Amino acid sequence: MRLSSARLSVALAALPLVALAFRHGDHMGDWGGGWWIAMVVMMVVFWAAVIALVVWAFTRVAGTHKAEKSALDIAKERLARGEISTEEFERIKHQLVLTPAR
């Protein structure tokens, strides 16, 4: 679901609750005219936004640590893409085997 459609869904779902919150009661015995419903909805939206922000930030930070590819892996990818010939790949592989990793 796209973010804009999610916002629209939340707004449409909250609309009856907000309308109920703005009705005027005959007396204060009905919990202040329904304002408590709007406050509950806003609190839920606020904490959902905070949790979504924390999850988003965590995935951005955790997703940046990618495993580094070895030189042989890069050569294999270049061979698969057709950037180098088989002979050149064998030459690179031979050099990598003879040269110890540092």
N, C-alpha and C positions, 0 to 999 in steps of 0.2 A: 504494500500500500504506500502510495506516495505521501509525502509530508502534507501537502496541501489538502488532499482528500481526508487525511486523518484529522486535520484541524476542522474541516467542514463537518465531519462526523461528530466530533466532540461538541462543536457549537450547536448542531441540530439536536443532539441528545440533551444538552444543558438548557436549551431554550425553554422548555416547559417549567423547569425548576426555577429559572430566573424569573419567568412570568409569575410563578407562584410567590416568589420572594417579594415582588413589588406590589402584590395586592394589599389592600388596607383592611385590617381586621376591625371588628366593632369595638374590641377592647384588647388589653394587653394579655389576656388569658390565652391567646393563641400564639404565644411565644414571639411577640414583637412583629407580627405581620408577615412572618415567613422569612425574615432576613437570615435566620440561622441556616436555611437550606442553601442560600447563595454562599454563605460563609463556608459551609461544608464542601460545596462543589469547588470553590476557589482553593480551599486547602488541599483537596485531592489533586486538582490540576497543578498546583504549586509543587507538591511533593513528587508528582509524576515527572514534572519537568526537571526537578533536581536530580532524581534518580536517572532519568534519561541522559542528562548532562554528564553525570559521573560515569555511566556505562560507556558513553561515547568517548570521553576522555581516556578511560582505561583502555579501550580497544585501540585508540590511536597510539597511545604510548606502547602498549604491548605488541602492536602489529609492526612496529618499526624495526624490531630485531630480527632480521632475516639471516638465515644461515648463508655464509659466504660460499660461493662456488669455487671449486678447485680449478686450476688451469686446464686439467684434462676434461672436466665437465664443460668448460667454455669451448674448448676445441671440438668436443663432440657436438655441441649445439651449432657451432659454425659449420661443421661438416654436414649436419642435417639440413641446415638452411641453404647449403650449396655455396657458401662463401669461400670455402677452401676445397682443394681436391683431396682425394684419398691419399695420394703420395705426400702432400703437405701435412695431412693429419698424422700419417705414420712418422714423418720426420719430427713433428712436434711431440708426439707420444714418446719417441725414442729419446729426444732431448730431456723430456720430463723424467723419464725413468733413470737416465744417467745422472741428472742433476738432483741432489737430495733437496727436499723441502726445507726452507729456513724457518 
